Each structure stands twice: as structure tokens, then as C-alpha cells.
């Protein structure tokens, strides 16, 4: 992926204000769907004609209607969560110190206090539920 060249094309030539890229994930925010469709058309043409590449997966939607899923996080208007798959993997690997440290590094950037408490105190949580019956 010709990332450096594409970044300059999108930011400087197309004058896109809200363009974010992490590895092969690209996020472009715009004022209208028509504007985003135009940007998508121009980006796809550039990638295809200059590099014989195509955008594999893309979506255009109003972020007021639903959350934004990007680089492992789910961005809501009022809060940020982590993807469900990441939660499940964290729960499976909660007994390994290195894994816990890695997940804690990621989880500090979202609203995860309850999630961390629930996963790291899972055995205590299960005992409390069973004793209360």
C-alpha cells in the first residue's frame, strides 16, 4: 500500500481535513454522504490507476446514527468501548501477566473500568453470585 503518497494525495490534493490512517485502516470524516462518495471515487481511481490496488472494504454512513468501529474501539457519541472480540480474548488470557499488561495498555484509552474489574475479579464475581442464591 503506497501509504505515504496516498496520505499526501488525500490531505494536500483533495484537502481532506479529517483523514486518519493506522496501517491499512483508513477513516475519513466529512460533512455529507455526497462529499464522502466523491472522495471515495477519487481515492479508488488513484489507487487503481497508479498502483493497481482497490479498497477492499468501505462504508459511508452518518455517525449520528450508529457508533464508529475503528482500530479495535467502538466510538459512541458519549463514550468509547473496546470490540467484543478483544473483551473475550482478554478474559481468556487474564491469567498471563504479559497479556494483562498488553490489554491494560489498550484499555486505558476507552471506558473500561467495569470491564477490567469484571474480568480480573472473575473468580470472586462468580463466588459472590453463587453464594447469594
C-alpha positions as CSV (number, residue, x, y, z in Angstrom):
1,X,0.0,0.0,0.0
2,X,1.6,3.3,-1.0
3,X,0.7,4.9,2.2
4,X,3.0,7.9,2.3
5,X,2.0,9.0,-1.2
6,X,-1.7,8.4,-0.6
7,X,-1.6,10.3,2.7
8,X,-0.2,13.4,0.8
9,X,-2.7,13.0,-2.0
10,X,-5.7,12.9,0.4
11,X,-4.6,15.6,2.7
12,X,-3.0,18.0,0.3
13,X,-4.6,17.4,-3.1
14,X,-8.1,16.5,-2.0
15,X,-7.9,18.9,1.0
16,X,-9.5,16.4,3.4
17,X,-9.5,17.8,6.9
18,X,-10.4,14.7,8.9
19,X,-8.3,11.8,7.4
20,X,-6.8,9.2,9.8
21,X,-4.8,6.1,8.9
22,X,-3.4,3.4,11.0
23,X,-1.6,0.7,9.0
24,X,-4.2,-0.3,6.4
25,X,-7.2,1.1,8.2
26,X,-8.4,4.5,6.9
27,X,-11.0,6.7,8.4
28,X,-12.3,9.8,6.5
29,X,-14.9,12.1,8.1
30,X,-16.9,14.5,6.0
31,X,-19.9,16.9,6.0
32,X,-22.1,14.8,3.7
33,X,-22.5,11.5,2.1
34,X,-22.2,13.1,-1.3
35,X,-18.8,14.6,-0.3
36,X,-17.6,11.2,1.0
37,X,-18.8,9.4,-2.1
38,X,-16.8,11.8,-4.2
39,X,-13.7,11.3,-2.1
40,X,-14.1,7.5,-2.3
41,X,-14.3,7.7,-6.1
42,X,-11.2,9.8,-6.4
43,X,-9.2,7.7,-3.9
44,X,-10.2,4.4,-5.6
45,X,-9.3,5.8,-9.0
46,X,-5.9,7.0,-7.8
47,X,-5.1,3.6,-6.1
48,X,-6.3,1.6,-9.1
49,X,-4.7,3.6,-12.0
50,X,-1.4,4.3,-10.2
51,X,-0.9,1.1,-8.1
52,X,-3.4,-1.5,-9.4
53,X,-5.0,-1.6,-5.9
54,X,-8.5,-1.5,-4.8
55,X,-10.1,-0.6,-1.4
56,X,-11.3,-4.0,-0.1
57,X,-13.9,-2.8,2.4
58,X,-15.5,0.6,2.8
59,X,-18.6,2.1,4.3
60,X,-20.3,5.5,4.2
61,X,-22.7,6.3,7.0
62,X,-23.9,9.0,9.3
63,X,-22.1,8.7,12.6
64,X,-25.0,10.3,14.4
65,X,-27.0,7.1,13.6
66,X,-24.5,4.5,14.9
67,X,-21.2,4.1,16.6
68,X,-17.9,4.1,14.7
69,X,-15.8,0.9,14.8
70,X,-12.1,1.8,14.2
71,X,-8.7,0.2,15.3
72,X,-10.3,-2.0,17.9
73,X,-12.5,0.6,19.6
74,X,-16.2,1.4,19.2
75,X,-16.6,5.1,19.3
76,X,-20.1,6.2,20.5
77,X,-21.1,9.9,20.8
78,X,-20.8,9.9,24.6
79,X,-18.3,7.1,25.3
80,X,-15.8,4.6,23.9
81,X,-15.8,0.9,24.2
82,X,-13.5,-1.9,23.1
83,X,-14.6,-4.5,20.5
84,X,-16.3,-7.6,21.8
85,X,-13.7,-9.9,20.4
86,X,-11.0,-8.1,22.3
87,X,-13.0,-8.4,25.5
88,X,-13.3,-12.2,25.0
89,X,-9.6,-12.6,24.3
90,X,-8.7,-10.6,27.4
91,X,-10.9,-12.8,29.5
92,X,-9.2,-15.9,28.1
93,X,-5.7,-14.6,28.7
94,X,-6.4,-12.9,32.1
95,X,-4.0,-15.4,33.9
96,X,-0.9,-14.4,31.9
97,X,0.9,-11.3,33.3
98,X,2.3,-10.2,29.9
99,X,-1.2,-10.4,28.3
100,X,-2.9,-8.5,31.1
101,X,-0.2,-5.7,30.7
102,X,-0.8,-5.5,27.0
103,X,-4.6,-5.4,27.3
104,X,-4.4,-2.8,30.1
105,X,-2.3,-0.7,27.8
106,X,-5.1,-0.8,25.2
107,X,-8.0,-0.5,27.6
108,X,-6.7,2.7,29.2
109,X,-7.9,4.6,26.1
110,X,-11.5,3.7,26.5
111,X,-14.2,3.5,29.1
112,X,-13.2,0.1,30.6
113,X,-13.1,0.3,34.4
114,X,-16.1,-2.0,34.9
115,X,-14.8,-4.4,32.2
116,X,-11.4,-4.7,33.8
117,X,-12.9,-5.2,37.3
118,X,-15.2,-7.9,36.0
119,X,-12.5,-9.8,34.1
120,X,-9.7,-9.6,36.6
121,X,-12.0,-10.4,39.5
122,X,-13.9,-13.1,37.6
123,X,-13.4,-15.8,40.2
124,X,-14.6,-13.5,43.0
125,X,-17.5,-12.4,40.9
126,X,-18.6,-16.0,40.3
127,X,-18.3,-16.9,44.0
128,X,-20.4,-13.9,45.0
129,X,-23.2,-14.9,42.5
130,X,-23.2,-18.5,43.7
131,X,-23.3,-17.5,47.4
132,X,-26.2,-15.1,47.0
133,X,-28.5,-17.9,45.8
